[in-house]
Amino acid sequence: MGKKKRKESNFLVQGSILAVASIISRVIGLLYRIPLKSIIGDIGNDYYGTAMEIYSILLLISSYSLPLAVSKLVSTRVAQGQRKNAYRIFKGALAFATVSGIAAGLVVFFGADVITTYIVRTPLSIFALKVLAPTLFVVAILGVIRGFFQGMGTMMPSAFSQLIEQIVNAVISVWTAYMLFQYGKKIGAVLGNPATYAEAYGAAGGTIGTGAGAIAALLFTLFVLLAYRPVFRKMSQRDKGKDVESYRSIFYVLVITIIPVLLSTTIYNITSLLDMGAFKQIAAFQGYKAKEYSTMWGVYVGEYKVLVNVPIAIASSVSASSVPSLSTAFAAKDIPQVKRKVAYSIRFIMVIAIPCAVGMGVLASPILQLLFHDSRKLPAHMMQIGAVSIVFYSLSTLSNGILQGINRMNVPVKNAAIALVLHIGVLAALMYGLDLNIYAVVWANTFFSFLMCILNGLAIKKYLKYRQEIPRTFVIPSICAAVMGAVVYGVYFFLMQTVKINAVATLVSIAVGACVYGVLLLLLRGLRENELKSFPMGNLIVKIAKKLHLM
């Protein structure tokens, strides 16, 4: 029993490491988007966001499914003592990534004109998109190396490389965006439209940082891999197994593992690209001018999505760490351990996602004013409407990983396809029927994530005979978050009446809210001591809680 507890604790610790790195990365990403937005504006954000959406879809197709597949296949073979085969999986995946990364890069570079002009109705995003073409190859190789280390049971290389990638990305993006924005002004002056070309070139400068960050992360992971090779060779020498997999069988296993993961993640993430195309097409049909719907979409991708994706990154990290761990336990037919890991993961995510959703809903406008100096009603209303989607997207992202970890990889594909079709129907109905413009996109995405939660939850219940614990996972965090929300609103209102400085009122409110939520969660026994110790700095939190008689 003690050994199982240690395994579960290590599983959450590894997830916590990646989650913390993802949060820091997202915060860095959030911070650099502030000066980037001030340089390129809402329309420039539309060009940047459009290029990144197309890039993300091709990245999913070419390489994003690889880390998950590699980590799953490597962890299974390591659990079976097949170290040589685990390493052969890694080498086969590298070859696969090289081909797919180059192919995706060529599609982007040579197809950029058609994609930006006819599919997404944003022709001037072509510069930003073409800049991203080589990055597809770099990220494909990077993903395989990260997946290999995750399969070996360590998240440290992935975590540190994420931080390096985002820091380099932030610095280079802002600098090159500024430089190319100025260059675009000169080009635009010659062509008679200085503002538009300045925004387009500035957006391209922002995407240069994405490539530079990926290269920096790849160099770091290659260094770690070279340092680790002697250790892995010694481990492989102790593998006396004679059943060595051929590369032909490895490619076959990779493909049949990647395809369902690929379909699931592509369908799950293609909603943004379809939303963008549908929104702009319908808005143009309804009589909105190109500048109007471009501005609305720029606010959506440049402010709303940037903020919402920060807490959702935690779910993505825990999902990535859960797949190899669940695969190992499932391969050993240890179903009780699988169920415990599922319960731990879901509770971990909900304890964080629920208060984040409440906090962003309550402090929508103050946070936007603090970060983006934006007091407009449009982004604030987006945040208030879409804050609940943080909970749904976090849970649906995690449940995708859980189903993939127990070899039910086709299930998220089917669920995502059903949710996607209904989601597009809801989007069209809200835009045509109620003329909700960009708010229709927010409502439709919330519906999509909610439906994915329901469908995936039913599948997990069916295949694992799993019954979710409700009070400590959902009820207690919701009660604590509701009280926290009321306190946060009261503190912010009081400080704005007295201090009258939004930055001070917002930051103090967030700090007070975090303390109130944490204290209530402990008093209501929402987390137990062993669960709390698996959190980052958990032992310190437990000591402080005991001194304050909260545990």
RONU-984443 format. One record per residue (C-alpha): x negated, y negated, z negated; residue number from 1; chain; residue in one letter. Coordinates in steps of 0.2 Angstrom, whole numbers, plus 5000, padded with zeros to 4 digits. Each point is the difference from the previous one (the first is absolute). Last residue first. Layout:
N
X	Y	Z	NUM	A	a
...
REM end
This chain:
551
5028	4896	4953	551	A	m
5004	4981	4999	550	A	l
4992	4999	4983	549	A	h
4990	4985	5006	548	A	l
4984	5010	4996	547	A	k
5007	5015	5009	546	A	k
5004	4989	5015	545	A	a
4982	4993	5001	544	A	i
4993	5018	4999	543	A	k
5011	5007	5013	542	A	v
4996	4985	5012	541	A	i
4982	5003	4997	540	A	l
5002	5019	5005	539	A	n
5010	4995	5015	538	A	g
4987	4989	5008	537	A	m
5008	5005	5017	536	A	p
5014	5011	4996	535	A	f
4998	5019	4995	534	A	s
4999	4995	4982	533	A	k
5018	4993	5001	532	A	l
5007	5017	5006	531	A	e
4991	5009	4985	530	A	n
5007	4987	4988	529	A	e
5018	5001	5006	528	A	r
5008	4987	5011	527	A	l
5018	4994	5000	526	A	g
5000	5002	4981	525	A	r
5012	4985	4997	524	A	l
4987	4991	4990	523	A	l
4987	5004	5013	522	A	l
5010	4993	5015	521	A	l
5006	4985	4989	520	A	l
4982	4995	4997	519	A	v
4994	5002	5018	518	A	g
5015	4990	5007	517	A	y
4998	4986	4987	516	A	v
4982	4999	5004	515	A	c
5002	5000	5019	514	A	a
5014	4987	4999	513	A	g
4989	4988	4989	512	A	v
4986	5001	5013	511	A	a
5012	4998	5014	510	A	i
5008	4985	4992	509	A	s
4983	4992	4995	508	A	v
4994	5002	5019	507	A	l
5017	4992	5006	506	A	t
5001	4986	4988	505	A	a
4982	4995	5002	504	A	v
5000	5000	5019	503	A	a
5017	4991	5001	502	A	n
4995	4985	4989	501	A	i
5014	4992	4991	500	A	k
4993	5002	4983	499	A	v
5016	4998	4991	498	A	t
5015	5003	5011	497	A	q
4990	5012	5011	496	A	m
4994	5009	4985	495	A	l
5017	5003	4993	494	A	f
5007	5007	5017	493	A	f
4984	5011	5002	492	A	y
5002	5007	4982	491	A	v
5019	5003	5003	490	A	g
4997	5009	5017	489	A	y
4986	5010	4993	488	A	v
5011	5005	4984	487	A	v
5015	5005	5011	486	A	a
4989	5010	5012	485	A	g
4991	5009	4985	484	A	m
5017	5005	4993	483	A	v
5004	5008	5017	482	A	a
4983	5008	5002	481	A	a
5001	5008	4983	480	A	c
5018	5007	5004	479	A	i
4994	5006	5018	478	A	s
4984	5008	4992	477	A	p
5011	5009	4988	476	A	i
5013	5006	5013	475	A	v
4989	5006	5014	474	A	f
4986	5012	4994	473	A	t
5003	5001	4982	472	A	r
5019	5003	5001	471	A	p
5001	5010	5017	470	A	i
4989	5015	5000	469	A	e
5001	5007	5018	468	A	q
5005	5018	5003	467	A	r
4989	5010	5011	466	A	y
5006	5016	5008	465	A	k
4984	4997	5010	464	A	l
5007	5001	5017	463	A	y
5017	4994	4997	462	A	k
4997	4986	4987	461	A	k
4985	4994	5011	460	A	i
5012	4999	5015	459	A	a
5014	4991	4991	458	A	l
4987	4987	4994	457	A	g
4993	4998	5018	456	A	n
5018	4996	5006	455	A	l
5004	4988	4986	454	A	i
4984	4991	5000	453	A	c
5000	4999	5019	452	A	m
5017	4992	5000	451	A	l
4994	4987	4987	450	A	f
4985	4996	5011	449	A	s
5011	4998	5016	448	A	f
5013	4989	4991	447	A	f
4987	4988	4993	446	A	t
4993	4999	5018	445	A	n
5017	4996	5007	444	A	a
5003	4986	4986	443	A	w
4983	4992	5004	442	A	v
5002	5001	5019	441	A	v
5018	4992	4998	440	A	a
4993	4986	4990	439	A	y
4990	4995	5016	438	A	i
5016	4996	5010	437	A	n
5015	5003	4989	436	A	l
5012	4997	5014	435	A	d
5014	5010	4991	434	A	l
5005	5012	5014	433	A	g
4986	4999	5013	432	A	y
4986	4998	4988	431	A	m
5007	5011	4986	430	A	l
5007	5013	5012	429	A	a
4983	5001	5010	428	A	a
4990	5003	4983	427	A	l
5013	5013	4994	426	A	v
4999	5010	5016	425	A	g
4981	4999	5000	424	A	i
5000	5006	4982	423	A	h
5011	5015	5004	422	A	l
4988	5006	5014	421	A	v
4985	4997	4988	420	A	l
5008	5009	4985	419	A	a
5004	5016	5011	418	A	i
4982	5000	5008	417	A	a
4992	4997	4983	416	A	a
5010	5015	4992	415	A	n
4995	5011	5014	414	A	k
4982	4995	5000	413	A	v
5000	5001	4981	412	A	p
5006	5018	5001	411	A	v
4987	5006	5013	410	A	n
4986	4999	4987	409	A	m
5007	5012	4988	408	A	r
4983	5007	4995	407	A	n
5001	4996	4982	406	A	i
4988	4985	5002	405	A	g
5010	4993	5014	404	A	q
5016	5000	4990	403	A	l
4991	4991	4986	402	A	i
4992	4987	5012	401	A	g
5016	4996	5007	400	A	n
5007	4998	4982	399	A	s
4987	4988	4996	398	A	l
5004	4989	5015	397	A	t
5019	5001	4996	396	A	s
4997	4995	4982	395	A	l
4990	4985	5003	394	A	s
5011	4995	5015	393	A	y
5016	5001	4989	392	A	f
4992	4991	4985	391	A	v
4993	4986	5011	390	A	i
5016	4999	5010	389	A	s
5008	4992	4984	388	A	v
4990	4984	5004	387	A	a
5008	4999	5017	386	A	g
5015	4988	4997	385	A	i
4991	4988	4988	384	A	q
4984	5001	5010	383	A	m
5009	4995	5016	382	A	m
5009	4987	4991	381	A	h
4984	4992	4994	380	A	a
4993	5001	5018	379	A	p
5014	4990	5008	378	A	l
5003	4988	4985	377	A	k
4985	4990	5004	376	A	r
4988	4996	4985	375	A	s
4984	5006	5009	374	A	d
4984	4996	4992	373	A	h
4994	5017	5005	372	A	f
4994	5008	4984	371	A	l
5008	4989	4986	370	A	l
5015	4995	5010	369	A	q
5004	5018	5006	368	A	l
4998	5006	4982	367	A	i
5012	4986	4993	366	A	p
5013	5004	5014	365	A	s
5001	5019	4997	364	A	a
4998	4999	4981	363	A	l
5015	5010	4995	362	A	v
5000	5012	5015	361	A	g
4981	5002	4999	360	A	m
5001	5004	4982	359	A	g
5014	5013	5002	358	A	v
4991	5009	5014	357	A	a
4984	5000	4991	356	A	c
5009	5006	4984	355	A	p
5007	5015	5010	354	A	i
4984	5005	5010	353	A	a
4988	5002	4985	352	A	i
5009	5012	4988	351	A	v
5009	5007	5016	350	A	m
4983	5006	5008	349	A	i
4993	5008	4984	348	A	f
5017	5009	4997	347	A	r
5000	5007	5018	346	A	i
4982	5006	4999	345	A	s
5002	5008	4983	344	A	y
5016	5009	5005	343	A	a
4992	5006	5017	342	A	v
4984	5006	4990	341	A	k
5011	5010	4988	340	A	r
5010	5008	5014	339	A	k
4984	5006	5008	338	A	v
4993	5007	4984	337	A	q
5016	5010	4997	336	A	p
4999	5006	5019	335	A	i
4982	5007	4998	334	A	d
5001	5010	5016	333	A	k
4981	4998	5002	332	A	a
5003	4991	5017	331	A	a
5013	4989	4991	330	A	f
4987	4995	4987	329	A	a
4987	4996	5013	328	A	t
5012	4991	5012	327	A	s
5007	4990	4985	326	A	l
4983	4993	4996	325	A	s
4995	4997	5018	324	A	p
5017	4991	5003	323	A	v
5001	4990	4984	322	A	s
4985	4989	5003	321	A	s
5007	4993	5016	320	A	a
5017	4998	4992	319	A	s
4993	4991	4985	318	A	v
4991	4988	5011	317	A	s
5015	4997	5011	316	A	s
5011	4997	4984	315	A	a
4988	4987	4994	314	A	i
4999	4991	5017	313	A	a
5019	4998	4998	312	A	i
4996	4987	4986	311	A	p
4990	4989	5012	310	A	v
5011	5003	5015	309	A	n
5014	4989	4994	308	A	v
4989	4985	5000	307	A	l
4992	5002	5017	306	A	v
5017	5005	5007	305	A	k
5009	4984	4994	304	A	y
4986	4987	5004	303	A	e
4992	5003	5017	302	A	g
5011	5014	5007	301	A	v
5017	4992	4996	300	A	y
4994	4982	5002	299	A	v
4992	5003	5017	298	A	g
5016	5009	5005	297	A	w
5010	4984	4996	296	A	m
4988	4989	5009	295	A	t
5000	5011	5015	294	A	s
5019	5000	4999	293	A	y
5001	4981	5001	292	A	e
4986	4997	5012	291	A	k
5008	5012	5013	290	A	a
5016	4991	4999	289	A	k
5015	5009	4992	288	A	y
5014	5002	5013	287	A	g
5008	5016	4994	286	A	q
4991	5010	5014	285	A	f
4983	4993	4994	284	A	a
5005	5005	4982	283	A	a
5004	5018	5006	282	A	i
4984	5002	5009	281	A	q
4990	4993	4986	280	A	k
5008	5010	4987	279	A	f
5000	5016	5010	278	A	a
4981	4999	5005	277	A	g
4995	4995	4982	276	A	m
5011	5013	4992	275	A	d
4994	5014	5011	274	A	l
4982	4995	4996	273	A	l
5004	5000	4981	272	A	s
5010	5016	5001	271	A	t
4985	5009	5008	270	A	i
4994	5003	4982	269	A	n
5011	5015	4995	268	A	y
5001	5007	5018	267	A	i
4981	4999	5001	266	A	t
4997	5007	4983	265	A	t
5012	5015	5003	264	A	s
4995	5003	5017	263	A	l
4981	5000	4996	262	A	l
5002	5010	4985	261	A	v
5010	5013	5010	260	A	p
4987	4999	5014	259	A	i
4984	5000	4989	258	A	i
5002	5017	4992	257	A	t
5004	5009	5016	256	A	i
4985	4990	5009	255	A	v
4988	5003	4986	254	A	l
5004	5018	4999	253	A	v
4997	5002	5019	252	A	y
4984	4990	4999	251	A	f
4994	5011	4986	250	A	i
5005	5016	5010	249	A	s
4989	4994	5015	248	A	r
4986	4994	4988	247	A	y
4999	5018	4994	246	A	s
5003	5004	4982	245	A	e
4987	5009	4990	244	A	v
5006	5016	4991	243	A	d
4984	5006	4994	242	A	k
5002	4993	4982	241	A	g
4984	4998	4990	240	A	k
5003	4982	4995	239	A	d
4985	4996	4989	238	A	r
4991	4993	5015	237	A	q
5015	4988	5002	236	A	s
4998	4992	4983	235	A	m
4982	4997	5003	234	A	k
5004	4992	5017	233	A	r
5013	4989	4991	232	A	f
4988	4993	4988	231	A	v
4987	4997	5014	230	A	p
5014	4991	5010	229	A	r
5005	4988	4986	228	A	y
4988	4986	5004	227	A	a
5003	5001	5018	226	A	l
5019	4999	4997	225	A	l
4998	4986	4988	224	A	v
4990	4990	5013	223	A	f
5013	5005	5014	222	A	l
5014	4993	4988	221	A	t
4991	4984	4998	220	A	f
4997	4998	5019	219	A	l
5018	5004	5003	218	A	l
5006	4987	4987	217	A	a
4989	4986	5009	216	A	a
5007	5005	5017	215	A	i
5018	4999	4994	214	A	a
4997	4983	4992	213	A	g
4993	4993	5016	212	A	a
5015	5007	5011	211	A	g
5013	4992	4988	210	A	t
4990	4984	5000	209	A	g
5001	4999	5019	208	A	i
5019	5001	4997	207	A	t
5000	4983	4992	206	A	g
4990	4992	5014	205	A	g
5013	5007	5012	204	A	a
5014	4991	4990	203	A	a
4990	4983	5002	202	A	g
4999	5003	5019	201	A	y
5019	5001	5001	200	A	a
5003	4986	4988	199	A	e
4987	4988	5009	198	A	a
5008	5006	5016	197	A	y
5018	4994	4994	196	A	t
4994	4984	4993	195	A	a
4989	4994	5015	194	A	p
5013	5003	5014	193	A	n
4995	4990	5016	192	A	g
4988	5013	5007	191	A	l
4984	4989	4996	190	A	v
5006	4995	4983	189	A	a
5005	5018	4997	188	A	g
4982	5006	5003	187	A	i
4993	4986	4988	186	A	k
5013	5004	4987	185	A	k
4996	5019	5002	184	A	g
4982	4996	4995	183	A	y
5006	4992	4984	182	A	q
5011	5015	4996	181	A	f
4985	5011	5005	180	A	l
4989	4993	4986	179	A	m
5014	5000	4987	178	A	y
5006	5017	5003	177	A	a
4981	5006	5001	176	A	t
4997	4993	4982	175	A	w
5016	5006	4993	174	A	v
4999	5018	5007	173	A	s
4982	5002	4996	172	A	i
5002	4997	4982	171	A	v
5016	5010	4997	170	A	a
4994	5014	5011	169	A	n
4984	5002	4991	168	A	v
5009	5000	4983	167	A	i
5013	5012	5007	166	A	q
4988	5013	5007	165	A	e
4989	5000	4985	164	A	i
5015	5003	4988	163	A	l
5007	5014	5011	162	A	q
4982	5007	5001	161	A	s
5000	5001	4981	160	A	f
5016	5009	4998	159	A	a
4997	5012	5014	158	A	s
4983	5004	4994	157	A	p
5007	5002	4982	156	A	m
5015	5011	5004	155	A	m
4992	5016	4995	154	A	t
5008	5018	5002	153	A	g
4991	5007	5014	152	A	m
5015	4997	5011	151	A	g
4999	4982	4996	150	A	q
4982	5000	5005	149	A	f
5005	5008	5017	148	A	f
5015	4988	5002	147	A	g
4988	4985	4998	146	A	r
4988	5007	5013	145	A	i
5014	5003	5012	144	A	v
5008	4983	4998	143	A	g
4983	4991	5003	142	A	l
4998	5009	5017	141	A	i
5018	4995	5005	140	A	a
4997	4982	4993	139	A	v
4985	4997	5011	138	A	v
5009	5006	5016	137	A	f
5016	4989	4997	136	A	l
4989	4985	4996	135	A	t
4994	5000	5018	134	A	p
5017	4994	5006	133	A	a
5003	4987	4986	132	A	l
4993	4986	5011	131	A	v
5013	5004	5014	130	A	k
5014	4998	4988	129	A	l
4995	4983	4993	128	A	a
4998	4993	5018	127	A	f
5016	5008	5006	126	A	i
5011	4992	4986	125	A	s
5003	4986	5013	124	A	l
5013	5010	5009	123	A	p
5012	5003	4986	122	A	t
5015	5008	5007	121	A	r
4997	5017	4991	120	A	v
5002	5012	5014	119	A	i
4998	4990	5016	118	A	y
4986	4987	4997	117	A	t
4991	5007	4985	116	A	t
5000	5018	5006	115	A	i
4997	4997	5018	114	A	v
4985	4988	4997	113	A	d
4992	5011	4987	112	A	a
5000	5016	5011	111	A	g
4982	5000	5004	110	A	f
4993	4996	4983	109	A	f
5013	5009	4990	108	A	v
5000	5016	5011	107	A	v
4981	5000	5000	106	A	l
4999	4999	4981	105	A	g
5013	5014	4998	104	A	a
4989	5011	5011	103	A	a
4984	4996	4991	102	A	i
5008	5004	4983	101	A	g
5008	5016	5006	100	A	s
4983	5007	5007	99	A	v
4989	4995	4985	98	A	t
5014	5005	4988	97	A	a
5000	5018	5007	96	A	f
4982	5001	4999	95	A	a
5000	4994	4982	94	A	l
5014	5012	4996	93	A	a
4989	5015	5006	92	A	g
4986	4995	4989	91	A	k
5011	4998	4985	90	A	f
5009	5017	5003	89	A	i
4983	5007	5002	88	A	r
4995	4994	4982	87	A	y
5015	5008	4993	86	A	a
4996	5016	5009	85	A	n
4983	5000	4992	84	A	k
5007	4997	4983	83	A	r
5013	5014	5000	82	A	q
5002	5002	4981	81	A	g
5019	5002	5002	80	A	q
5003	4983	4991	79	A	a
4987	4993	5012	78	A	v
5010	5006	5014	77	A	r
5016	4992	4995	76	A	t
4992	4984	4995	75	A	s
4992	4999	5018	74	A	v
5016	5003	5009	73	A	l
5010	4987	4990	72	A	k
4987	4987	5000	71	A	s
4997	5002	5018	70	A	v
5019	4999	5004	69	A	a
5002	4985	4989	68	A	l
4985	4991	5007	67	A	p
5005	5005	5018	66	A	l
5018	4993	5000	65	A	s
4993	4982	5001	64	A	y
4989	5004	5015	63	A	s
5007	4998	5018	62	A	s
5019	4999	4998	61	A	i
5000	4991	4983	60	A	l
4986	4988	5007	59	A	l
5011	4998	5016	58	A	l
5014	4994	4988	57	A	i
4989	4989	4990	56	A	s
4993	4991	5015	55	A	y
5017	4996	5007	54	A	i
5005	4993	4982	53	A	e
4983	4991	4999	52	A	m
5002	4991	5016	51	A	a
5018	4995	4996	50	A	t
4994	4994	4983	49	A	g
4986	4989	5007	48	A	y
5011	4992	5013	47	A	y
5014	4997	4988	46	A	d
4988	4994	4987	45	A	n
4994	4987	5013	44	A	g
5018	4995	5002	43	A	i
5002	4998	4981	42	A	d
4983	4990	4998	41	A	g
4983	5004	5007	40	A	i
4988	4991	4987	39	A	i
5012	4999	4985	38	A	s
5005	5018	5003	37	A	k
4982	5006	5000	36	A	l
4997	4990	4985	35	A	p
5014	5010	4991	34	A	i
4997	5016	5009	33	A	r
4983	5001	4991	32	A	y
5009	5001	4983	31	A	l
5012	5014	5005	30	A	l
4987	5011	5008	29	A	g
4989	4998	4984	28	A	i
5016	5005	4990	27	A	v
5003	5014	5012	26	A	r
4982	5006	4997	25	A	s
5001	4998	4981	24	A	i
5016	5010	5001	23	A	i
4993	5013	5011	22	A	s
4984	5002	4989	21	A	a
5012	5002	4985	20	A	v
5010	5013	5009	19	A	a
4985	5010	5006	18	A	l
4993	5001	4982	17	A	i
5018	5003	4993	16	A	s
5003	5015	5012	15	A	g
4983	5007	4994	14	A	q
5005	4998	4982	13	A	v
5017	5007	5004	12	A	l
4993	5016	5007	11	A	f
4987	5000	4986	10	A	n
5014	4999	4987	9	A	s
5009	5015	5009	8	A	e
4984	5010	5000	7	A	k
4996	4996	4982	6	A	r
5018	5005	4995	5	A	k
4998	5016	5009	4	A	k
4984	5004	4991	3	A	k
5008	4997	4984	2	A	g
5014	5012	5004	1	A	m
REM end
